[in-house]
Amino acid sequence: MRPEISGRISNEKRYPVTDTSLARSGTASRTQRQVIVALVRYGMFIALAIWLIAMSLSSEYFLTLTNFLNVLRQAAPLIIIGTGMTFVMATAGIDLSVGATVALISVLAASWLSFGLPVLVVLPLVLLVGILIGALTGYIVTLGVPAFVVTLAGLTSIRGVAFVYSDGYATPINDPVMIWIGRGDLFGINAPFLIAMVVAVIGWFVLNRTRFGLHTLATGGREEAARVMGLGIDRIKIMVYALTGGLAALGGIVISARLSNGSPNAGVMLELEVIAATVLGGTSLFGGRATIAGTVVGALLINFVRNGLNLMGVNPYWVQVVTGIILVVAVLMNTVLNRRVESWARATTEEDEE
Amino acid sequence: MSVNHIEMRNIYKSFGAVTALHDVSLELQAGKVLGLVGDNAAGKSTLMKILAGAIPPSRGEILIDGKPATYSSPIGARESGIEMIYQDFALVPELTVAQNIFLGREITRSFGGIRVLDRKKMNERARKLFSSLGLRVPSVTLSVQALSGGQQQAVAIARATGFDARLVIMDEPTANLGAPAIEKVRDTITGLKEAGVSVIIISHRLEDIFAIGDYMMVMKQGRVVGRRDVHDTDNAEIVEMIVTGQDPRRAGKAVA
């Protein structure tokens, strides 16, 4: 058949040097092609599945309900804050101050509760503090200061405030509502993971189904285009940082409740773990492409890897090394390989249509 | 006397110490095509961005059908029927064709009291829009980065012409295009004219304006050098005006 032959030739011409294996598989059938694209596109989901199966086979404690629920609880703060980070990264921004916000919220909540303030006043109040910190960050970003710098300043100064306020001491929390948030459960599922799921589902909905989500992606995809189309870019930026600040506060509440104390040392290095989970999931650091489901998977993967290695008795320091390696491999897959495979699939699909 | 369809009066714009436009005026009737020409930094793009609502003028006013326009944003300009096709098309690569077409004026429906995007309706309308304009794209649900340059321009044209535009501004519509694509752009402009839509073209290619334009306006360093009917001038005169920044006929009058 003539058209197919000419298609093959032009495909090889189009990708002569980039990757010969891909060019050769230009002759693959439609189904084979779809499989390859799906493998790369859903690589993180597959990696998580493989890891779960491998760990189930190598450790008898891994595949138990208790262990799973434990890991889900550990992953909860990452999912909660990662949902916000996904929005920030969708605008091509970054927020390094979330770990510090967790610490500040932790000491504020514990201290205000110890003053005898009712928990139903303290919780909205600390959420508001988080939102205001984020909104201020977003406002400074709209003035033209790079997000990296603004939030790096936040990382040091907000934690500084937490230390000044608490004088470096941790305050115990024994409020029953807080205890439930940290350790309670509903229908057998622990409260932190339930909260995380509610946040992720709402986050998914807002990102994918509302104008705000679409405009967030447009802002990060090409800011100048979003601007000339009249989207309120500054408002969007302030809102995504405010959202992340609020979710960092919620994460701070969950972490403090789980540990039953408010400490200025809460959430150290958490910002890096949140960013890692978000990037692992497939959200682009350069904006325009973001996925909440990916962030959830990224957070679960990080925690399941840690858990699996712990159960196998691997030195915990190695966990950090492995997490780092996974991160680099994942980003390679998400950027280089994904782009190459998608454009290759597109080119061959166009030939099918011609 | 009929009122002008689109009129800009004494538009003045400065960016800090730099004055980009010195009291520039422009008028255009419905269904006419104006070519805006001039060297780099003549102020053509600034003038058009003001008309499209992307930047506010320091002074001056815009009238549509004789009434002062009050918009202060691109969305306001688009609601008044003024659309602009940017040289880089101003598309978001990661969004789909339909998402780009409806960007900033999305169709929504109520979902339990919350406004959610009506993606089905937008995709459907986008599909209809392309077939009615005779433009081709592989799929309206494909992301724009998957399209060729010509297809991306088709998306930009569809976005600008699909919503009852009165005036479409095109910034260098034929730059970097092959002959068949240029022909298509010219057809589009002719179609707009027939529908009573005015068109302003910023172009370095004078032959395009001579082929499809009605008037020309030459600018240099933020001022209007002169205006011409395309049937009453030639390439040499326009080039002279662009280069010297002088209107030869006005100079002639002064002598006489």
Interface residues (C-beta under 8 A of the other chain):
Chain A: R209 T210 R211 L214 H215 L217 A218 G221 R222 E224 A225 A226 R227 V228 M229 G230 L231 G288 R289 E342 S343 R346 E350 E353
Chain B: K49 A52 G53 A54 S73 P74 I75 G76 A77 R78 M84 Y86 D88 F89 A90 L91 V92 P93 E94 L95 Q99 L103 G104 E106 T108 F111 I114 R115 V116 L117 P138 A146
